[in-house]
Amino acid sequence: MATTGGSPVLVSEETLKEANALARSGTGINVDHTGSSGLAGLLCLRDDAGIGPDERVAVLFTGAKR
């Protein structure tokens, strides 16, 4: 992050829940809350204007509910 000028994103529990519901309903992937936390960060950045509507991003879902 230091090399590229990035910074960590902190999100609320509510945003984590929102992102997880969106990830699961939008993709059908049985992702857990930790696995969809990257989407929560993206939602937060979008709301704070850190990500513009014309920018392309990728989000990885890295954990499954068991």
C-alpha positions as a printed NumPy array, in Angstrom:
array([[  0.   ,   0.   ,   0.   ],
       [  2.793,   2.409,   0.809],
       [  4.369,   1.951,  -2.613],
       [  1.159,   2.616,  -4.54 ],
       [ -0.317,   5.289,  -2.256],
       [ -3.124,   3.043,  -1.053],
       [ -4.617,   2.871,   2.421],
       [ -6.721,   0.417,   4.438],
       [-10.496,   0.793,   4.525],
       [-12.459,   0.291,   7.74 ],
       [-16.13 ,  -0.612,   7.422],
       [-18.985,  -1.03 ,   9.877],
       [-20.583,  -4.351,  10.805],
       [-23.7  ,  -3.175,   8.968],
       [-21.706,  -2.634,   5.764],
       [-20.183,  -6.115,   6.146],
       [-23.681,  -7.598,   6.399],
       [-24.942,  -5.552,   3.436],
       [-21.995,  -6.598,   1.278],
       [-22.422, -10.252,   2.174],
       [-26.128, -10.212,   1.318],
       [-25.374,  -8.462,  -1.982],
       [-22.58 , -10.898,  -2.835],
       [-24.693, -13.956,  -2.097],
       [-27.829, -12.761,  -3.88 ],
       [-25.988, -11.312,  -6.857],
       [-23.723, -14.253,  -7.571],
       [-25.176, -17.34 ,  -5.919],
       [-21.779, -17.926,  -4.308],
       [-22.026, -19.2  ,  -0.728],
       [-19.458, -16.634,   0.465],
       [-19.017, -15.88 ,   4.167],
       [-18.734, -12.404,   5.705],
       [-14.948, -12.487,   5.782],
       [-14.83 , -13.605,   2.166],
       [-17.031, -10.711,   1.019],
       [-15.259,  -8.05 ,   3.084],
       [-13.5  ,  -6.737,  -0.039],
       [-16.926,  -5.882,  -1.46 ],
       [-17.724,  -4.076,   1.797],
       [-14.599,  -1.981,   1.34 ],
       [-15.585,  -1.202,  -2.235],
       [-19.077,  -0.112,  -1.145],
       [-17.5  ,   2.164,   1.452],
       [-15.087,   3.673,  -1.085],
       [-17.934,   4.216,  -3.537],
       [-19.993,   6.012,  -0.886],
       [-17.026,   8.184,   0.117],
       [-16.25 ,   9.043,  -3.541],
       [-12.928,   7.195,  -3.348],
       [-13.96 ,   5.162,  -6.406],
       [-15.504,   6.89 ,  -9.396],
       [-18.407,   5.498, -11.451],
       [-16.151,   5.106, -14.49 ],
       [-13.391,   3.15 , -12.704],
       [-12.964,  -0.599, -13.079],
       [-12.262,  -2.724, -10.032],
       [-12.055,  -6.397,  -9.118],
       [-13.267,  -7.99 ,  -5.894],
       [-12.287, -11.498,  -4.806],
       [-14.596, -13.667,  -2.704],
       [-12.207, -15.735,  -0.642],
       [-14.214, -17.66 ,   1.935],
       [-17.235, -19.977,   1.86 ],
       [-19.947, -20.557,   4.459],
       [-19.773, -24.101,   5.761]])
